[in-house]
């Protein structure tokens, strides 16, 4: 497999470029109503999530318009965690996995957490996502809690 991460660049994506991350996020969140089209995704991110502090960072290859990997995140405060960076989403297009793109984004997120004065970086991951868990553990994360939820 060709190592593409050496030519990829990571940058924060503004509202005007949100649609460039649609395909990547679709690989993780396909089937959600807001993922029905690039337009509905862009509307949701820009008018619902961004006002709540959601930001997007993505990896791009030269000559390729759309992101090959992307992450959505926000800086939060909780009594239990103080100030921390929370990663809502981190995904690489299936055709570009194992090329280092997620690692580039993860490194950017860690640096951003430091720039923002965060004490920690957190994320939740579905219990069935074993490849993702290996990636997170390899990058220094630890499993320190169980996350519980219920539909209401």
URHUFEN-V284634 format. One line per field, one symbol per residue. ss: DSSP state (H for helix, E for strand, L for the rest). A space follows every 10 residues. Layout:
ss = ???
This chain:
ss = LLLLLLLLEE EEELHHHHHH HHHHHHHHHL LLHHHLLHHH HHHHHHHHHH HHLLEEEEEE LLLLLLLLEE EEEEEEEELL LEEEEEEEEE EELHHHLLLL HHHHHHHHHH HHHHHLLLLE EEELLLLLLH HHHHHHHHLL LLLLLLLLLL LL
